[in-house]
Amino acid sequence: MSDLLSVQGSSRSWEKLGDFHSVSHSSGLSAFSQRLFWLTERNQLVVGDSYCNYTSSVSFSANLTAFSVVHPDLHAYPAGLDAKDIQVVPHPIRSEDIVAVGEYSRFNLTWPSASEVTHGTVFYKVSIIAGSENQSVTITQHWREISGLSPYTQMVVSIQPYTYWGFALATTVSVRSPMSTPTAPLSPDVYITQHKNASSGHQTLAADFHWMTPAHTRGVISHHYVSYWRGDGPENRAIKKVVRMRGTDRRFLLTNLAKSETYHFKVQACTDAGCGDYSETVLRKTDALNPIPTLLVASSDGLSSLKLLNTINSSSLLGRVTPVSTTFLAQENDRLFWLDHANKLCENSASPFEELADLNASGVDVTIDWISRTLYTVESLNNGASFIKQYYIDREVHRQLISTQLISRQAIIGSIVADPYTSSLLWTEETESGNGKGCIMAADMRTGLPRPVLGACKTQAGGSNSRSRRTSCSCPDTLDVAPVLAMNYKPRDGTTELFFVDKSSNAIYSTDLDGCNCYVAFQPNSGEDLGFPPDLLAVDHMRLSWYTKDQGRLFSVLKERQTDRRLLAQDIADVTDIIGFGSHLQPLPDPQCLQPGSYNSTVRKIVVEATSIQLLLSEPIRSEACMDISHPKDKFTVYYRQAVVSKPGASPEDCQSDRSQCESEKTYSSEVELTNLEPFTMYLIQVAVSNYYTKDSEVLSKPMLITTKAWAPSPAREVTLTPITPDKLEVKWQHPTRFNGPPDDVDYIIKLSTMTSEGQVHTEKTRKATLPTEGNYLSDTFMGLTPNQEYTVKIETCRENRTLCSQSNTASRKTYMTPSNFSVLAVSPNSVTLNWRSPPDGMMIRHHIDYVEIKPGPLEWQKYKFLSNTESDHLYREEVTDLSPNTQYAFRISCLYDFRPYSMGKYFWPSGDSLFTQKTSVFKPGKPLPPSLTFLKSGGHEVTWAEPESNGSPITRYTLEYRNVKKTVWREAYNGSIERWLVDASRFTEGESYIFRVAALNAQGQGPFSGNSSVMRAAHVAQSNSHREIVIACAVAVVIFSIIIVIVALILVTRKRREKSKPPTVFIRGPDTELATLRELPPHTTIEQNNTLYAIR
């Protein structure tokens, strides 16, 4: 049990209000509106008054563990806010919105404020991890100042906004501190080399300026600025030139140097924060060549260059890659290629690199033919087989590498080199048939046919030739070739020289391409541990270099010296490939062997269609002296245009003089297809052949003319769909630009469609291709359409019974909107007041109301008022007057829509057979014609008149008045329901003249009086007869009145007696109708006295 206590006043006295029984320990006590709520130990909700009395339990089907009292009074919104405006829980912060702003030494970590929260304070729980430092803080501003970090330090930032009412998800993002300017680039050096222009073949002096990455990059190097000047004096701004280089570049090549001049170079590195200090200035004089022996090294650290001087200096070229084998192309600022451990072929043309192709097997080695610009890869399979693929790296036409499997061998290929001057590929391989010994193989790059060069493979294939070979060649038959191979050109005669390792003698040999003449290039002395047999081998113009993976050591010696070999050695871990590096190792032949010249072969047409021509191109014919040298993949450019003859009888203008007037199709294939041609058109075609070395110096072949076949017309042009009225659309179009045949055979099929609730509805018209009547346009009209409905039109231009068609672009428009339906505001006998609203689209510009009385036969509409300007979406009130009462009328709106000519924009609403009708209300009777006077034989007069228009309500009586022509006062002569009155001569003065007029009466009131009748002259009447008649009439009236009173009294007495004995019965009786007045009865009429109404017998 628990007690309920209350605190009273500031003295904090306590008063016991009541007891709680069986209160759950987890229950809270809630109070609202003089009621208490709590939870019992049995999880029942109990409600009681403020003294815990009069409790009641609330049962639930489920087990109740907690409750809360909810009422709007307990959760009032803050002032000025409601349920629509209140927002108290922030949204998560987007990761891209968390940025570092400012200098690296003191910067702000900023993010957008939670502006969506409309009430309360937003807190931000911020956690920042930078290296070993961890900082957590809760703040209310949407930034955090940070200092003491190095430039471009990576931070892990987590930010979670929250309020007292809820929190958003935390956003965690990796952010770097702002960049700073880098330090000066390291180890700048410049070398004077010979550079051969690929197009002209001229040899020029070049300065090869190298540098290394700054010791502290302080960010991402975005670019470099290389400054250089010529002369022996100090730096001179007037002659200094500055070149911007990429951030990944570490080399700048300056060509066309003047002889015996001094050149100065320096470089600075830049980040987004700015540029750092310049490196030290280096200079070289162009009086002697000094290409540095350099190796391109692939390792687990990426690609680097090793300069082999007195010491080995390493310079990183590309990091964050894992190459297996590498090669380079010196013509394009040392374009690097490599195979990586993921069996992908990559290059460094993009930052940081680009994946060119996925290999189909495990990548082993890669080499390049730098003249034909072709990569060759060695890939090995699990079954011991290997194959060689070639990749053409020029991709002006193709967006991906063109690859071909050139050679397949059932052997393990170890290393491969390319000799473009003999179009040869050379590699080492080891097969089981060779008793595990290695050999050197060669193949023609063009055919892929292999041949043995040296070692076990050649011994097995020798036969009788091997005996003559032993007498004339110096290469031993016992050579066991290791799976390493290198190639160089002799400086004296330029012949190809191969270097390989003999495992049996631990010697590096040199041989020619035939494997005939061999000599030992290097062999360690007895007891020297120089890592033989090596795992990798490289050669350049000066040095032999090799690498042993077990020792992780690189060795290099001078190639030509026999005594002082100047051995260099250095420990380098995880090297996977080494090759000689430098442009001097990739010489180019004479320009005539590089450029294909003008296209002098034949062109044959294969297939000619209406819109395409397929051609077969023959390979260009090259000079005999260049037949053995490889060449780049030839690129054919086919120029074509429609044949244009400027003068009668002249030849069509070709593309040689102005190629911009011609289209072109480029391909590396011998077959080419020209597409998107115009049918039934003569085309002039010329061919040019080019490659990397010719580029813009193409010479075109002689032109040839080919005519395409006829085809479908081109699509109709400028198809438009214009609304005319709510039920009409106008389609306009222009003739096709080309009929591609006779115009008379062309039909236009106009297809109109719309989407309704029942699906898509189509309408179709066919129109012959006659000459247009309005300018250059044809037009047609669709009628009977649905107002305010979206319609789509397209036009098919066809020939040959619709077998050859072209479709135009579609055009869509809505029909105009109609006015709203009429609504009746008021109806009178002579007018009808209508309401209607003009369409909101603003296309209805003028209108007026038409009306017509509905009669048998054609309707003859009448215009009510003139045309008036129509306001858009305006509610109009139209009162049509001068109508006849109780008459059925039809009404319509005569609309004029915004279309020219205006005569086509007329429209009636309601449209078609639909009519809006309204009947005018009933009215007082119309004006009768003037009464007629008839002289009777008896000597009296009778006044008669014709029944006027009743105007919808039956005529109940007439009022006949008379007037002495000498006076102005009218007096009533008759008030009855028949159209005649026998003149009572006693009312008139003898000899006087009188006129009559009459008016009709119905339920709506009395109508207008008629015109005056003709004049009646009163006749003489005897006094005695008149007096006698008066006496008799009075006597009869008294008698009749007495009888009526007696009869009424008897009826009343009898009815009262019946009411006492029977239940009361209520009779509802309408008003009495006077059948006739006494004066209307003819003479000698007998009156039946037992009826309260007059009757005639």
Order of alpha helices (4+ residues) and beta strands (2+ residues): beta-beta-beta-beta-beta-beta-beta-beta-beta-beta-beta-beta-beta-beta-beta-beta-beta-beta-beta-beta-beta-beta-beta-beta-beta-beta-beta-beta-beta-beta-beta-beta-beta-beta-beta-beta-alpha-alpha-beta-beta-beta-beta-beta-beta-beta-beta-beta-alpha-beta-beta-beta-beta-beta-beta-beta-beta-beta-beta-beta-beta-beta-beta-beta-beta-beta-beta-beta-beta-beta-beta-beta-beta-beta-beta-beta-beta-beta-beta-beta-alpha
